[in-house]
Amino acid sequence: MEIPVKELVTAASVDNLETVTEFVDEQLEAADCPMNIQLQVELAVEEIFVNIASYAYAPGTGNATVRVGVSGEPATAEITFMDSGVQYDPLAKDDPDVNLPASERDIGGLGIFLTKKNMDEVAYEYRDGMNVFTMKKILTEQR
Amino acid sequence: MTINKTTNGKEVIIGVSGRIDSKTAPEFESQVKECFAEADSIVIDLADVNYISSAGLRVFLAAHKAMDAKKGMKVKNVCKEVMNIFVVTGFSGVLDIE
């Protein structure tokens, strides 16, 4: 399976969330990705893109670059997000305690936690003044 | 996302269809909050929802807490994909899911 890498550059704004998810979906559909896996990937894409849109350039604005390709056997999607905003490693934070009762729960950190849980691999690096967040997902049902 | 509210005495049933994501969550939140004053209990019907992101989860948690002081909030007709999100985040142990 080989779907060549495509790139989208867009203003990092929540208004462009649909543009980004549609761009990623197109690539996944080309790889015959099952619907439930596509939804898991979409969730991670939303969490990461919205993070960039909310914090990377605040209070200013800037661009986000999204790259998506599929390769290997089993078919694996690799999605990379890049921005030149403030240096920030979303993986540095501890996972939220998901066993706490409602009254003690804080609502932060869930987005990145969902991303980790729904993807097979996530990695962050700061390279040449860019935040580079890469995530991988195997596009077949895991037994 | 569209929202359809029906009232049954002091219970408000909020039927949602579509996606509860970062773009639609603010609208979902304001619709849910509107019910806090008048309702004793809230039922959120997710029959036509197959996608909830963390922005949506925040609204569920806030609403659950707000209604806890009254007769509570129930969530019903949760599909497999959404249930999976609730389980992974521990929300399945917090929310009252029918």
gemmi code that builds the backbone of each chain (N, CA, C; Angstrom):
import gemmi

chains = {
    "A": [
        ("MET", (0.855, -1.217, 0.000), (0.000, 0.000, 0.000), (0.877, 1.248, 0.000)),
        ("GLU", (0.634, 2.125, -0.941), (1.437, 3.354, -1.003), (0.566, 4.506, -1.496)),
        ("ILE", (0.241, 5.411, -0.584), (-0.447, 6.643, -0.971), (0.585, 7.756, -0.759)),
        ("PRO", (1.040, 8.399, -1.838), (2.114, 9.380, -1.698), (1.737, 10.504, -0.740)),
        ("VAL", (2.764, 11.037, -0.103), (2.550, 12.106, 0.878), (2.016, 13.360, 0.184)),
        ("LYS", (0.963, 13.914, 0.772), (0.427, 15.196, 0.297), (0.559, 16.208, 1.418)),
        ("GLU", (0.630, 17.464, 1.035), (0.837, 18.509, 2.037), (-0.227, 19.599, 1.919)),
        ("LEU", (-0.684, 20.049, 3.068), (-1.626, 21.161, 3.126), (-1.028, 22.239, 4.036)),
        ("VAL", (-1.015, 23.455, 3.546), (-0.594, 24.575, 4.403), (-1.806, 25.470, 4.580)),
        ("THR", (-2.158, 25.718, 5.836), (-3.360, 26.510, 6.089), (-3.157, 27.397, 7.312)),
        ("ALA", (-3.923, 28.459, 7.392), (-3.852, 29.308, 8.585), (-4.274, 28.470, 9.790)),
        ("ALA", (-3.498, 28.560, 10.861), (-3.800, 27.792, 12.070), (-4.962, 28.461, 12.797)),
        ("SER", (-6.181, 28.113, 12.366), (-7.382, 28.691, 12.959), (-8.446, 27.595, 13.050)),
        ("VAL", (-9.205, 27.616, 14.133), (-10.243, 26.586, 14.309), (-11.229, 26.602, 13.133)),
        ("ASP", (-11.356, 27.774, 12.486), (-12.241, 27.861, 11.316), (-11.811, 26.924, 10.190)),
        ("ASN", (-10.550, 26.539, 10.187), (-10.058, 25.663, 9.116), (-10.041, 24.187, 9.504)),
        ("LEU", (-10.650, 23.871, 10.635), (-10.658, 22.480, 11.101), (-11.229, 21.525, 10.049)),
        ("GLU", (-12.338, 21.930, 9.440), (-12.955, 21.062, 8.429), (-12.043, 20.853, 7.226)),
        ("THR", (-11.378, 21.911, 6.807), (-10.441, 21.812, 5.672), (-9.385, 20.758, 5.989)),
        ("VAL", (-8.886, 20.790, 7.212), (-7.824, 19.868, 7.602), (-8.350, 18.434, 7.696)),
        ("THR", (-9.494, 18.246, 8.366), (-10.005, 16.867, 8.502), (-10.398, 16.304, 7.131)),
        ("GLU", (-10.942, 17.163, 6.261), (-11.298, 16.673, 4.918), (-10.050, 16.278, 4.124)),
        ("PHE", (-9.007, 17.051, 4.265), (-7.738, 16.753, 3.595), (-7.198, 15.391, 4.055)),
        ("VAL", (-7.220, 15.162, 5.360), (-6.721, 13.898, 5.899), (-7.640, 12.746, 5.474)),
        ("ASP", (-8.952, 12.972, 5.565), (-9.914, 11.930, 5.183), (-9.726, 11.466, 3.743)),
        ("GLU", (-9.459, 12.421, 2.862), (-9.273, 12.080, 1.456), (-8.145, 11.072, 1.287)),
        ("GLN", (-7.072, 11.310, 1.989), (-5.919, 10.405, 1.914), (-6.259, 9.046, 2.513)),
        ("LEU", (-6.994, 9.057, 3.618), (-7.354, 7.793, 4.271), (-8.310, 6.997, 3.391)),
        ("GLU", (-9.248, 7.712, 2.768), (-10.206, 7.032, 1.894), (-9.512, 6.405, 0.697)),
        ("ALA", (-8.480, 7.070, 0.198), (-7.706, 6.515, -0.914), (-7.057, 5.197, -0.499)),
        ("ALA", (-6.834, 5.044, 0.807), (-6.214, 3.823, 1.320), (-7.256, 2.819, 1.825)),
        ("ASP", (-8.533, 3.059, 1.514), (-9.620, 2.174, 1.957), (-9.647, 1.977, 3.466)),
        ("CYS", (-9.409, 3.046, 4.188), (-9.389, 2.984, 5.651), (-10.800, 2.702, 6.189)),
        ("PRO", (-10.936, 1.730, 7.104), (-12.268, 1.478, 7.693), (-12.779, 2.711, 8.453)),
        ("MET", (-14.104, 2.875, 8.465), (-14.732, 4.072, 9.030), (-14.357, 4.314, 10.500)),
        ("ASN", (-14.361, 3.249, 11.313), (-14.093, 3.464, 12.748), (-12.660, 3.945, 12.980)),
        ("ILE", (-11.745, 3.460, 12.143), (-10.349, 3.910, 12.271), (-10.228, 5.350, 11.780)),
        ("GLN", (-10.952, 5.659, 10.714), (-10.944, 7.035, 10.198), (-11.419, 8.013, 11.276)),
        ("LEU", (-12.438, 7.619, 12.031), (-12.949, 8.489, 13.103), (-11.904, 8.676, 14.204)),
        ("GLN", (-11.170, 7.619, 14.510), (-10.119, 7.729, 15.532), (-9.011, 8.669, 15.062)),
        ("VAL", (-8.664, 8.559, 13.792), (-7.626, 9.441, 13.246), (-8.121, 10.885, 13.233)),
        ("GLU", (-9.367, 11.075, 12.821), (-9.952, 12.421, 12.794), (-9.899, 13.078, 14.162)),
        ("LEU", (-10.192, 12.284, 15.177), (-10.185, 12.799, 16.540), (-8.792, 13.324, 16.895)),
        ("ALA", (-7.771, 12.534, 16.576), (-6.397, 12.944, 16.868), (-6.022, 14.178, 16.043)),
        ("VAL", (-6.434, 14.192, 14.780), (-6.139, 15.334, 13.902), (-6.768, 16.600, 14.477)),
        ("GLU", (-8.011, 16.481, 14.923), (-8.681, 17.655, 15.503), (-7.934, 18.147, 16.741)),
        ("GLU", (-7.606, 17.226, 17.640), (-6.966, 17.624, 18.895), (-5.649, 18.344, 18.635)),
        ("ILE", (-4.848, 17.821, 17.730), (-3.536, 18.426, 17.469), (-3.688, 19.752, 16.728)),
        ("PHE", (-4.537, 19.773, 15.703), (-4.697, 21.013, 14.937), (-5.294, 22.131, 15.803)),
        ("VAL", (-6.274, 21.789, 16.615), (-6.916, 22.808, 17.457), (-5.933, 23.329, 18.517)),
        ("ASN", (-5.062, 22.447, 18.995), (-3.999, 22.872, 19.916), (-3.117, 23.928, 19.267)),
        ("ILE", (-2.708, 23.648, 18.034), (-1.851, 24.596, 17.303), (-2.622, 25.902, 17.075)),
        ("ALA", (-3.879, 25.755, 16.651), (-4.699, 26.940, 16.360), (-4.901, 27.797, 17.617)),
        ("SER", (-4.993, 27.130, 18.767), (-5.295, 27.861, 20.001), (-4.065, 28.477, 20.658)),
        ("TYR", (-2.912, 27.792, 20.544), (-1.783, 28.218, 21.372), (-0.518, 28.603, 20.626)),
        ("ALA", (-0.271, 28.031, 19.449), (1.049, 28.189, 18.825), (1.407, 29.655, 18.589)),
        ("TYR", (0.457, 30.433, 18.081), (0.772, 31.808, 17.691), (0.046, 32.856, 18.535)),
        ("ALA", (-0.723, 32.416, 19.528), (-1.544, 33.343, 20.296), (-0.684, 34.442, 20.923)),
        ("PRO", (-1.097, 35.704, 20.889), (-2.374, 36.181, 20.367), (-2.332, 36.483, 18.858)),
        ("GLY", (-1.232, 36.193, 18.193), (-1.132, 36.442, 16.751), (-1.668, 35.290, 15.931)),
        ("THR", (-1.252, 35.234, 14.664), (-1.704, 34.145, 13.802), (-0.516, 33.606, 13.018)),
        ("GLY", (-0.676, 32.446, 12.433), (0.396, 31.845, 11.641), (-0.136, 30.619, 10.931)),
        ("ASN", (0.760, 29.928, 10.239), (0.328, 28.769, 9.453), (0.637, 27.449, 10.142)),
        ("ALA", (-0.133, 26.437, 9.750), (0.160, 25.065, 10.131), (0.322, 24.268, 8.843)),
        ("THR", (1.283, 23.363, 8.853), (1.485, 22.480, 7.709), (1.090, 21.072, 8.131)),
        ("VAL", (0.315, 20.415, 7.283), (-0.116, 19.049, 7.586), (0.321, 18.156, 6.434)),
        ("ARG", (0.994, 17.058, 6.744), (1.404, 16.096, 5.707), (0.807, 14.739, 6.028)),
        ("VAL", (0.271, 14.091, 5.027), (-0.319, 12.766, 5.223), (0.112, 11.827, 4.112)),
        ("GLY", (0.595, 10.669, 4.491), (0.903, 9.630, 3.518), (0.577, 8.280, 4.112)),
        ("VAL", (0.406, 7.278, 3.257), (0.138, 5.922, 3.738), (1.136, 4.998, 3.072)),
        ("SER", (1.754, 4.107, 3.857), (2.689, 3.160, 3.262), (2.784, 1.919, 4.119)),
        ("GLY", (3.446, 0.918, 3.580), (3.774, -0.275, 4.353), (2.699, -1.347, 4.349)),
        ("GLU", (3.026, -2.405, 5.027), (2.140, -3.556, 5.147), (2.199, -4.042, 6.586)),
        ("PRO", (1.160, -3.975, 7.417), (-0.146, -3.412, 7.076), (-0.087, -1.897, 6.809)),
        ("ALA", (-0.999, -1.407, 5.993), (-1.028, -0.002, 5.607), (-1.036, 0.891, 6.841)),
        ("THR", (-0.092, 1.815, 6.879), (0.034, 2.699, 8.043), (0.054, 4.157, 7.585)),
        ("ALA", (-0.815, 4.942, 8.187), (-0.846, 6.367, 7.864), (0.156, 7.088, 8.740)),
        ("GLU", (0.891, 8.003, 8.131), (1.777, 8.872, 8.913), (1.324, 10.314, 8.678)),
        ("ILE", (0.996, 10.985, 9.778), (0.479, 12.351, 9.694), (1.408, 13.257, 10.478)),
        ("THR", (1.875, 14.306, 9.830), (2.808, 15.233, 10.486), (2.215, 16.637, 10.515)),
        ("PHE", (2.303, 17.263, 11.675), (1.868, 18.655, 11.839), (3.102, 19.495, 12.129)),
        ("MET", (3.208, 20.634, 11.444), (4.335, 21.530, 11.715), (3.841, 22.957, 11.893)),
        ("ASP", (4.449, 23.646, 12.852), (4.153, 25.067, 12.999), (5.420, 25.757, 13.493)),
        ("SER", (5.494, 27.043, 13.240), (6.689, 27.785, 13.677), (6.352, 28.688, 14.857)),
        ("GLY", (5.349, 28.288, 15.615), (4.938, 29.055, 16.792), (5.828, 28.760, 17.989)),
        ("VAL", (5.319, 29.117, 19.164), (6.080, 28.943, 20.391), (6.405, 27.451, 20.613)),
        ("GLN", (7.625, 27.186, 21.066), (8.045, 25.789, 21.265), (7.175, 25.131, 22.336)),
        ("TYR", (6.576, 24.015, 21.966), (5.685, 23.351, 22.917), (5.619, 21.852, 22.643)),
        ("ASP", (5.956, 21.067, 23.646), (5.891, 19.609, 23.519), (4.614, 19.104, 24.198)),
        ("PRO", (3.609, 18.733, 23.420), (2.347, 18.307, 24.031), (2.475, 16.977, 24.779)),
        ("LEU", (3.559, 16.239, 24.480), (3.728, 14.928, 25.122), (4.432, 15.034, 26.470)),
        ("ALA", (4.876, 16.249, 26.829), (5.634, 16.407, 28.067), (4.743, 16.316, 29.310)),
        ("LYS", (3.447, 16.555, 29.101), (2.520, 16.578, 30.232), (2.130, 15.165, 30.681)),
        ("ASP", (1.894, 14.999, 31.981), (1.391, 13.708, 32.462), (-0.026, 13.480, 31.958)),
        ("ASP", (-0.384, 12.205, 31.794), (-1.759, 11.886, 31.412), (-2.711, 12.267, 32.540)),
        ("PRO", (-3.937, 12.682, 32.194), (-4.905, 12.962, 33.263), (-5.320, 11.659, 33.946)),
        ("ASP", (-5.721, 11.755, 35.201), (-6.214, 10.575, 35.912), (-7.656, 10.324, 35.494)),
        ("VAL", (-7.848, 9.272, 34.685), (-9.185, 9.032, 34.141), (-10.077, 8.244, 35.106)),
        ("ASN", (-9.554, 7.985, 36.308), (-10.370, 7.255, 37.279), (-10.982, 8.135, 38.361)),
        ("LEU", (-10.748, 9.436, 38.249), (-11.281, 10.333, 39.274), (-12.786, 10.532, 39.119)),
        ("PRO", (-13.477, 10.758, 40.244), (-14.896, 11.107, 40.136), (-15.066, 12.485, 39.505)),
        ("ALA", (-16.266, 12.753, 38.995), (-16.524, 13.990, 38.252), (-16.114, 15.232, 39.029)),
        ("SER", (-16.417, 15.236, 40.330), (-16.195, 16.441, 41.122), (-14.721, 16.816, 41.219)),
        ("GLU", (-13.833, 15.820, 41.064), (-12.404, 16.092, 41.203), (-11.705, 16.224, 39.861)),
        ("ARG", (-12.489, 16.117, 38.792), (-11.854, 16.116, 37.490), (-11.554, 17.495, 36.961)),
        ("ASP", (-10.414, 17.562, 36.353), (-10.003, 18.771, 35.691), (-10.265, 18.494, 34.201)),
        ("ILE", (-10.530, 19.561, 33.435), (-10.856, 19.252, 32.053), (-9.699, 19.456, 31.085)),
        ("GLY", (-8.513, 19.683, 31.620), (-7.356, 19.862, 30.733), (-6.715, 18.528, 30.368)),
        ("GLY", (-5.924, 18.555, 29.315), (-5.096, 17.400, 28.968), (-5.804, 16.232, 28.313)),
        ("LEU", (-7.135, 16.333, 28.166), (-7.868, 15.205, 27.582), (-7.585, 15.036, 26.095)),
        ("GLY", (-7.387, 16.156, 25.406), (-7.192, 16.104, 23.959), (-5.960, 15.311, 23.566)),
        ("ILE", (-4.847, 15.624, 24.209), (-3.607, 14.922, 23.873), (-3.676, 13.469, 24.348)),
        ("PHE", (-4.384, 13.250, 25.456), (-4.573, 11.893, 25.956), (-5.369, 11.051, 24.945)),
        ("LEU", (-6.431, 11.634, 24.399), (-7.221, 10.949, 23.372), (-6.381, 10.660, 22.125)),
        ("THR", (-5.529, 11.602, 21.801), (-4.645, 11.412, 20.636), (-3.744, 10.202, 20.853)),
        ("LYS", (-3.114, 10.141, 22.029), (-2.221, 9.018, 22.332), (-2.972, 7.691, 22.295)),
        ("LYS", (-4.185, 7.701, 22.852), (-4.946, 6.458, 22.953), (-5.446, 5.981, 21.594)),
        ("ASN", (-5.694, 6.914, 20.699), (-6.292, 6.540, 19.417), (-5.265, 6.283, 18.318)),
        ("MET", (-4.033, 6.726, 18.529), (-3.009, 6.503, 17.513), (-2.067, 5.401, 17.986)),
        ("ASP", (-1.328, 4.796, 17.046), (-0.398, 3.731, 17.426), (0.949, 4.282, 17.864)),
        ("GLU", (1.333, 5.433, 17.292), (2.603, 6.046, 17.676), (2.462, 7.551, 17.613)),
        ("VAL", (3.047, 8.246, 18.582), (3.098, 9.705, 18.511), (4.515, 10.156, 18.875)),
        ("ALA", (4.988, 11.205, 18.237), (6.330, 11.700, 18.532), (6.366, 13.205, 18.321)),
        ("TYR", (7.191, 13.859, 19.131), (7.343, 15.311, 18.995), (8.811, 15.653, 18.895)),
        ("GLU", (9.138, 16.593, 18.038), (10.479, 17.179, 18.103), (10.433, 18.645, 17.693)),
        ("TYR", (11.419, 19.387, 18.184), (11.554, 20.794, 17.807), (12.744, 20.855, 16.882)),
        ("ARG", (12.487, 21.248, 15.623), (13.528, 21.151, 14.592), (13.530, 22.418, 13.756)),
        ("ASP", (14.658, 23.046, 13.634), (14.803, 24.258, 12.806), (13.720, 25.294, 13.107)),
        ("GLY", (13.461, 25.509, 14.380), (12.479, 26.518, 14.767), (11.036, 26.097, 14.549)),
        ("MET", (10.814, 24.792, 14.316), (9.450, 24.312, 14.081), (9.076, 23.250, 15.119)),
        ("ASN", (7.825, 23.296, 15.560), (7.257, 22.182, 16.308), (6.848, 21.130, 15.280)),
        ("VAL", (7.341, 19.908, 15.443), (7.008, 18.837, 14.494), (6.376, 17.694, 15.283)),
        ("PHE", (5.104, 17.459, 15.037), (4.383, 16.402, 15.744), (3.981, 15.342, 14.723)),
        ("THR", (4.441, 14.126, 14.961), (4.177, 13.052, 13.996), (3.373, 11.953, 14.676)),
        ("MET", (2.362, 11.457, 13.980), (1.608, 10.343, 14.540), (1.335, 9.296, 13.478)),
        ("LYS", (1.283, 8.027, 13.919), (1.091, 6.917, 12.989), (-0.111, 6.092, 13.418)),
        ("LYS", (-0.805, 5.572, 12.415), (-1.948, 4.713, 12.706), (-2.004, 3.585, 11.671)),
        ("ILE", (-2.079, 2.361, 12.164), (-2.271, 1.216, 11.276), (-3.729, 1.214, 10.841)),
        ("LEU", (-3.949, 1.123, 9.524), (-5.302, 1.321, 8.995), (-6.095, 0.025, 8.824)),
        ("THR", (-5.738, -0.994, 9.585), (-6.542, -2.211, 9.545), (-7.005, -2.532, 10.961)),
        ("GLU", (-8.085, -3.276, 11.066), (-8.648, -3.628, 12.372), (-7.622, -4.445, 13.163)),
        ("GLN", (-7.420, -4.054, 14.424), (-6.528, -4.812, 15.305), (-7.341, -5.859, 16.040)),
        ("ARG", (-6.830, -7.060, 16.054), (-7.553, -8.131, 16.758), (-6.977, -8.287, 18.146)),
    ],
    "B": [
        ("MET", (-23.929, 20.105, 13.125), (-24.621, 19.641, 14.319), (-25.958, 20.376, 14.469)),
        ("THR", (-27.010, 19.623, 14.759), (-28.278, 20.276, 15.081), (-28.764, 19.746, 16.428)),
        ("ILE", (-29.514, 20.600, 17.115), (-29.989, 20.258, 18.451), (-31.491, 20.432, 18.498)),
        ("ASN", (-32.138, 19.461, 19.104), (-33.586, 19.485, 19.192), (-33.972, 19.225, 20.653)),
        ("LYS", (-34.606, 20.229, 21.274), (-34.935, 20.077, 22.697), (-36.423, 19.816, 22.890)),
        ("THR", (-36.723, 18.876, 23.761), (-38.121, 18.684, 24.156), (-38.185, 18.664, 25.677)),
        ("THR", (-39.302, 19.146, 26.187), (-39.443, 19.229, 27.633), (-40.556, 18.302, 28.089)),
        ("ASN", (-40.259, 17.585, 29.159), (-41.226, 16.667, 29.731), (-41.303, 16.998, 31.224)),
        ("GLY", (-42.222, 17.893, 31.590), (-42.273, 18.376, 32.969), (-40.998, 19.150, 33.268)),
        ("LYS", (-40.256, 18.679, 34.289), (-39.008, 19.350, 34.661), (-37.781, 18.684, 34.011)),
        ("GLU", (-38.048, 17.736, 33.099), (-36.945, 17.069, 32.421), (-36.796, 17.626, 31.002)),
        ("VAL", (-35.562, 17.949, 30.633), (-35.325, 18.423, 29.266), (-34.532, 17.357, 28.516)),
        ("ILE", (-35.057, 16.976, 27.340), (-34.365, 15.991, 26.515), (-33.687, 16.736, 25.372)),
        ("ILE", (-32.382, 16.582, 25.294), (-31.613, 17.281, 24.274), (-31.149, 16.261, 23.238)),
        ("GLY", (-31.758, 16.304, 22.079), (-31.373, 15.395, 21.001), (-30.342, 16.080, 20.119)),
        ("VAL", (-29.211, 15.410, 19.922), (-28.143, 16.014, 19.125), (-27.938, 15.167, 17.886)),
        ("SER", (-27.715, 15.806, 16.747), (-27.272, 15.024, 15.606), (-26.106, 15.735, 14.928)),
        ("GLY", (-25.180, 14.919, 14.452), (-23.968, 15.449, 13.827), (-22.750, 15.235, 14.701)),
        ("ARG", (-21.783, 16.126, 14.558), (-20.509, 15.985, 15.269), (-20.399, 17.020, 16.372)),
        ("ILE", (-19.910, 16.582, 17.537), (-19.632, 17.540, 18.613), (-18.120, 17.709, 18.643)),
        ("ASP", (-17.627, 18.695, 17.887), (-16.185, 18.904, 17.787), (-15.828, 20.322, 18.257)),
        ("SER", (-14.614, 20.728, 18.002), (-14.165, 22.044, 18.496), (-14.984, 23.183, 17.906)),
        ("LYS", (-15.527, 22.967, 16.706), (-16.308, 24.030, 16.072), (-17.739, 24.092, 16.596)),
        ("THR", (-18.315, 22.924, 16.864), (-19.725, 22.901, 17.254), (-19.925, 22.872, 18.771)),
        ("ALA", (-18.893, 22.525, 19.530), (-19.040, 22.406, 20.987), (-19.544, 23.686, 21.656)),
        ("PRO", (-19.099, 24.885, 21.223), (-19.612, 26.097, 21.882), (-21.137, 26.228, 21.770)),
        ("GLU", (-21.691, 25.883, 20.601), (-23.141, 25.931, 20.408), (-23.833, 24.871, 21.283)),
        ("PHE", (-23.269, 23.682, 21.328), (-23.790, 22.610, 22.169), (-23.789, 23.061, 23.629)),
        ("GLU", (-22.674, 23.671, 24.045), (-22.540, 24.129, 25.419), (-23.607, 25.167, 25.769)),
        ("SER", (-23.819, 26.142, 24.883), (-24.792, 27.188, 25.231), (-26.214, 26.615, 25.268)),
        ("GLN", (-26.503, 25.660, 24.378), (-27.828, 25.024, 24.388), (-28.050, 24.217, 25.670)),
        ("VAL", (-27.002, 23.532, 26.113), (-27.116, 22.726, 27.339), (-27.248, 23.644, 28.562)),
        ("LYS", (-26.422, 24.702, 28.584), (-26.436, 25.621, 29.728), (-27.792, 26.299, 29.906)),
        ("GLU", (-28.438, 26.572, 28.779), (-29.760, 27.201, 28.827), (-30.747, 26.391, 29.667)),
        ("CYS", (-30.518, 25.081, 29.742), (-31.453, 24.203, 30.447), (-31.210, 24.175, 31.955)),
        ("PHE", (-30.020, 24.605, 32.394), (-29.661, 24.437, 33.800), (-30.700, 25.052, 34.747)),
        ("ALA", (-31.178, 26.254, 34.399), (-32.080, 26.959, 35.309), (-33.435, 26.280, 35.448)),
        ("GLU", (-34.022, 25.925, 34.303), (-35.400, 25.417, 34.323), (-35.509, 23.907, 34.602)),
        ("ALA", (-34.465, 23.147, 34.209), (-34.587, 21.687, 34.276), (-34.145, 21.126, 35.628)),
        ("ASP", (-34.855, 20.081, 36.067), (-34.431, 19.305, 37.229), (-33.481, 18.205, 36.795)),
        ("SER", (-33.736, 17.698, 35.584), (-32.865, 16.667, 35.034), (-32.757, 16.855, 33.523)),
        ("ILE", (-31.639, 16.373, 32.994), (-31.369, 16.509, 31.557), (-31.079, 15.119, 30.988)),
        ("VAL", (-31.629, 14.861, 29.807), (-31.280, 13.640, 29.080), (-30.637, 14.081, 27.767)),
        ("ILE", (-29.452, 13.578, 27.495), (-28.816, 13.907, 26.217), (-28.869, 12.668, 25.329)),
        ("ASP", (-29.579, 12.813, 24.215), (-29.779, 11.692, 23.300), (-28.768, 11.795, 22.160)),
        ("LEU", (-27.862, 10.809, 22.105), (-26.771, 10.863, 21.114), (-26.996, 9.898, 19.945)),
        ("ALA", (-28.251, 9.549, 19.696), (-28.550, 8.557, 18.653), (-27.911, 8.911, 17.302)),
        ("ASP", (-27.845, 10.190, 16.992), (-27.311, 10.588, 15.684), (-25.943, 11.253, 15.769)),
        ("VAL", (-25.159, 10.843, 16.776), (-23.815, 11.407, 16.936), (-22.802, 10.265, 16.871)),
        ("ASN", (-21.803, 10.381, 16.004), (-20.770, 9.338, 15.995), (-19.378, 9.901, 16.258)),
        ("TYR", (-19.336, 11.172, 16.692), (-18.034, 11.800, 16.884), (-18.095, 12.847, 17.981)),
        ("ILE", (-17.271, 12.675, 19.018), (-17.160, 13.681, 20.080), (-15.674, 13.874, 20.371)),
        ("SER", (-15.204, 15.106, 20.286), (-13.791, 15.364, 20.606), (-13.697, 15.889, 22.033)),
        ("SER", (-12.472, 16.218, 22.466), (-12.306, 16.651, 23.860), (-13.097, 17.923, 24.141)),
        ("ALA", (-13.288, 18.765, 23.105), (-14.090, 19.986, 23.300), (-15.519, 19.625, 23.703)),
        ("GLY", (-16.049, 18.559, 23.125), (-17.386, 18.085, 23.478), (-17.411, 17.427, 24.849)),
        ("LEU", (-16.350, 16.671, 25.157), (-16.285, 15.989, 26.460), (-16.335, 16.999, 27.600)),
        ("ARG", (-15.685, 18.149, 27.389), (-15.682, 19.190, 28.428), (-17.101, 19.624, 28.762)),
        ("VAL", (-17.930, 19.730, 27.731), (-19.316, 20.161, 27.959), (-20.070, 19.092, 28.765)),
        ("PHE", (-19.833, 17.826, 28.439), (-20.493, 16.742, 29.179), (-20.110, 16.782, 30.653)),
        ("LEU", (-18.827, 17.006, 30.915), (-18.370, 17.017, 32.300), (-18.974, 18.201, 33.068)),
        ("ALA", (-18.951, 19.382, 32.439), (-19.508, 20.576, 33.097), (-21.005, 20.399, 33.363)),
        ("ALA", (-21.716, 19.825, 32.400), (-23.165, 19.635, 32.546), (-23.459, 18.590, 33.620)),
        ("HIS", (-22.652, 17.537, 33.615), (-22.823, 16.490, 34.623), (-22.672, 17.072, 36.032)),
        ("LYS", (-21.645, 17.910, 36.197), (-21.400, 18.537, 37.503), (-22.547, 19.472, 37.878)),
        ("ALA", (-22.999, 20.261, 36.909), (-24.070, 21.232, 37.183), (-25.364, 20.529, 37.584)),
        ("MET", (-25.658, 19.404, 36.928), (-26.917, 18.718, 37.190), (-26.833, 17.788, 38.393)),
        ("ASP", (-25.625, 17.512, 38.840), (-25.421, 16.652, 39.999), (-26.126, 17.191, 41.234)),
        ("ALA", (-26.175, 18.516, 41.325), (-26.820, 19.163, 42.469), (-28.341, 19.001, 42.405)),
        ("LYS", (-28.864, 18.654, 41.229), (-30.308, 18.442, 41.066), (-30.567, 16.951, 40.881)),
        ("LYS", (-31.382, 16.623, 39.880), (-31.702, 15.199, 39.711), (-30.838, 14.497, 38.665)),
        ("GLY", (-29.805, 15.172, 38.239), (-28.819, 14.501, 37.408), (-29.006, 14.609, 35.911)),
        ("MET", (-28.021, 14.050, 35.204), (-28.019, 14.059, 33.752), (-27.788, 12.639, 33.247)),
        ("LYS", (-28.584, 12.252, 32.267), (-28.424, 10.930, 31.652), (-27.988, 11.106, 30.206)),
        ("VAL", (-27.228, 10.136, 29.718), (-26.820, 10.146, 28.320), (-27.322, 8.849, 27.715)),
        ("LYS", (-28.045, 8.940, 26.590), (-28.559, 7.691, 26.033), (-28.316, 7.544, 24.540)),
        ("ASN", (-28.511, 6.324, 24.053), (-28.310, 5.976, 22.644), (-26.894, 6.285, 22.157)),
        ("VAL", (-25.916, 5.815, 22.931), (-24.512, 6.068, 22.601), (-24.014, 4.989, 21.628)),
        ("CYS", (-23.505, 5.392, 20.485), (-23.012, 4.417, 19.503), (-21.633, 3.894, 19.922)),
        ("LYS", (-21.199, 2.859, 19.220), (-19.950, 2.186, 19.568), (-18.738, 3.130, 19.547)),
        ("GLU", (-18.672, 3.974, 18.515), (-17.517, 4.864, 18.364), (-17.439, 5.861, 19.525)),
        ("VAL", (-18.591, 6.432, 19.883), (-18.623, 7.412, 20.969), (-18.382, 6.709, 22.313)),
        ("MET", (-18.947, 5.511, 22.461), (-18.745, 4.753, 23.706), (-17.256, 4.499, 23.912)),
        ("ASN", (-16.576, 4.184, 22.823), (-15.139, 3.943, 22.898), (-14.396, 5.175, 23.439)),
        ("ILE", (-14.818, 6.352, 22.999), (-14.201, 7.598, 23.487), (-14.504, 7.783, 24.983)),
        ("PHE", (-15.737, 7.504, 25.382), (-16.117, 7.608, 26.797), (-15.319, 6.620, 27.657)),
        ("VAL", (-15.086, 5.423, 27.131), (-14.373, 4.394, 27.905), (-12.904, 4.789, 28.074)),
        ("VAL", (-12.280, 5.175, 26.954), (-10.860, 5.508, 26.977), (-10.569, 6.654, 27.950)),
        ("THR", (-11.469, 7.621, 28.009), (-11.244, 8.805, 28.842), (-11.757, 8.636, 30.265)),
        ("GLY", (-12.341, 7.465, 30.548), (-12.899, 7.247, 31.880), (-14.261, 7.903, 32.073)),
        ("PHE", (-14.788, 8.562, 31.038), (-16.094, 9.212, 31.164), (-17.216, 8.198, 31.355)),
        ("SER", (-16.978, 6.963, 30.894), (-18.013, 5.940, 31.062), (-18.254, 5.641, 32.529)),
        ("GLY", (-17.241, 5.897, 33.373), (-17.400, 5.673, 34.803), (-17.969, 6.890, 35.528)),
        ("VAL", (-18.035, 8.005, 34.833), (-18.504, 9.254, 35.438), (-19.937, 9.550, 35.027)),
        ("LEU", (-20.195, 9.447, 33.734), (-21.521, 9.788, 33.219), (-22.512, 8.665, 33.493)),
        ("ASP", (-23.766, 9.047, 33.567), (-24.847, 8.077, 33.727), (-25.331, 7.723, 32.318)),
        ("ILE", (-24.810, 6.606, 31.785), (-25.101, 6.240, 30.397), (-26.119, 5.107, 30.374)),
        ("GLU", (-27.200, 5.325, 29.632), (-28.255, 4.310, 29.549), (-28.046, 3.400, 28.358)),
    ],
}
model = gemmi.Model(1)
for chain_id, residues in chains.items():
    chain = gemmi.Chain(chain_id)
    for i, (resn, *xyz) in enumerate(residues, 1):
        res = gemmi.Residue()
        res.name, res.seqid = resn, gemmi.SeqId(i, " ")
        for name, pos in zip(("N", "CA", "C"), xyz):
            atom = gemmi.Atom()
            atom.name, atom.element = name, gemmi.Element(name[0])
            atom.pos, atom.b_iso = gemmi.Position(*pos), 0.0
            res.add_atom(atom)
        chain.add_residue(res)
    model.add_chain(chain)
structure = gemmi.Structure()
structure.add_model(model)
structure.setup_entities()
